[in-house]
């Protein structure tokens, strides 16, 4: 089989490493891929949002199956375009990808179908939003409606911060058109849990839960990032909570999308908060999360490509989706200065024996040399029977990998280990 994977980050590298394990796979093309992905797939310099270019390449190279991994091409209709030329895909069509593409849509969907989420108001007029904030409960959460590279959410701890967030989104257009409409919502408290789920639009099969670490600084301080590390499973997510989420959130969401004429297939990401009043949805993503994918897929014992094809063919109910009972940890090695200004072009050295444990997110090839080319450069993985064992292995692996200015948090998983001891 010839497989095409759209995207260029750590998530795509993790997916490609797993798909490679299927013996029927002949060639994997990554569009555009990156310098690290090049060791596991053929990288082609076609951008992830160049829908016409992707379709032309797929037709000319006899692609049997495509995996559209990032949010932008999904929202832009990449799956629709590939389907039109007869290429089956993993991922939702555009009318279902709107569940991530529009916060307003997803909040209204939850309200209409009784899916638990934070109380909220929607605004398209800045003055109305600022007036509302005069009396709104604080802290509050301000969200740009559209895609914003994962950065369109601001938690405002004061009224002034909330107003600044509204002005930056709606007047200053910090996130472009994504801020034309905004959501102002209730600030929820409790442990956060990420759950990715395979679905064919009828059946939902959740993956092992995970915990992300968004802040740049140890102790969860400082600026938000795309994610500085993850662990799986999340110890806060008990069997009882998993059952409750399936009944009150996962199945109702799939049913709601079907009722709206927007059947969802592929991977649906549930960002959840375990509040004192039960689990609630913070956000949906229409694809695998990054860096959650980097810890979830190493624990998948079933064949990933087979499961992906089942979501496309509508046969997920009959397809085994089995995960290891162990644990996985991912530590992100980032460029100095990230998530603000940082330098690129620093040479990366990775011992050959660790190649299976390293997911490359932001790097390019310069001849034989691998150079940094992004803020989040590498995801370094450890797996073991226990979470502590997985973390020890990940950090040991980190100690053998080098590039100038490498920065990583040394407390990934600390909260989870503490929770397990309570």
HELIX and SHEET records of a PDB file:
HELIX    1   1 UNK A   10  UNK A   19  1                                  10    
HELIX    2   2 UNK A   37  UNK A   39  5                                   3    
HELIX    3   3 UNK A   51  UNK A   60  1                                  10    
HELIX    4   4 UNK A   71  UNK A   75  1                                   5    
HELIX    5   5 UNK A   78  UNK A   84  1                                   7    
HELIX    6   6 UNK A   94  UNK A  101  1                                   8    
HELIX    7   7 UNK A  103  UNK A  113  1                                  11    
HELIX    8   8 UNK A  126  UNK A  133  1                                   8    
HELIX    9   9 UNK A  159  UNK A  170  1                                  12    
HELIX   10  10 UNK A  176  UNK A  179  5                                   4    
HELIX   11  11 UNK A  239  UNK A  245  1                                   7    
HELIX   12  12 UNK A  246  UNK A  250  3                                   5    
HELIX   13  13 UNK A  251  UNK A  259  1                                   9    
HELIX   14  14 UNK A  293  UNK A  296  1                                   4    
HELIX   15  15 UNK A  297  UNK A  299  5                                   3    
HELIX   16  16 UNK A  304  UNK A  313  1                                  10    
HELIX   17  17 UNK A  316  UNK A  318  5                                   3    
HELIX   18  18 UNK A  352  UNK A  357  5                                   6    
HELIX   19  19 UNK A  387  UNK A  398  1                                  12    
HELIX   20  20 UNK A  414  UNK A  421  1                                   8    
SHEET    1   A 5 UNK A  42  UNK A  44  0                                        
SHEET    2   A 5 UNK A  27  UNK A  32  1                                        
SHEET    3   A 5 UNK A   2  UNK A   7  1                                        
SHEET    4   A 5 UNK A  65  UNK A  68  1                                        
SHEET    5   A 5 UNK A  89  UNK A  90  1                                        
SHEET    1   B 4 UNK A 120  UNK A 123  0                                        
SHEET    2   B 4 UNK A 182  UNK A 186 -1                                        
SHEET    3   B 4 UNK A 140  UNK A 144 -1                                        
SHEET    4   B 4 UNK A 153  UNK A 156 -1                                        
SHEET    1   C 4 UNK A 204  UNK A 206  0                                        
SHEET    2   C 4 UNK A 191  UNK A 199 -1                                        
SHEET    3   C 4 UNK A 266  UNK A 275 -1                                        
SHEET    4   C 4 UNK A 278  UNK A 285 -1                                        
SHEET    1   D 5 UNK A 210  UNK A 212  0                                        
SHEET    2   D 5 UNK A 229  UNK A 232 -1                                        
SHEET    3   D 5 UNK A 327  UNK A 334 -1                                        
SHEET    4   D 5 UNK A 376  UNK A 384 -1                                        
SHEET    5   D 5 UNK A 358  UNK A 360 -1                                        
SHEET    1   E 2 UNK A 215  UNK A 217  0                                        
SHEET    2   E 2 UNK A 221  UNK A 224 -1                                        
SHEET    1   F 3 UNK A 347  UNK A 348  0                                        
SHEET    2   F 3 UNK A 369  UNK A 372 -1                                        
SHEET    3   F 3 UNK A 363  UNK A 366 -1                                        
END                                                                             
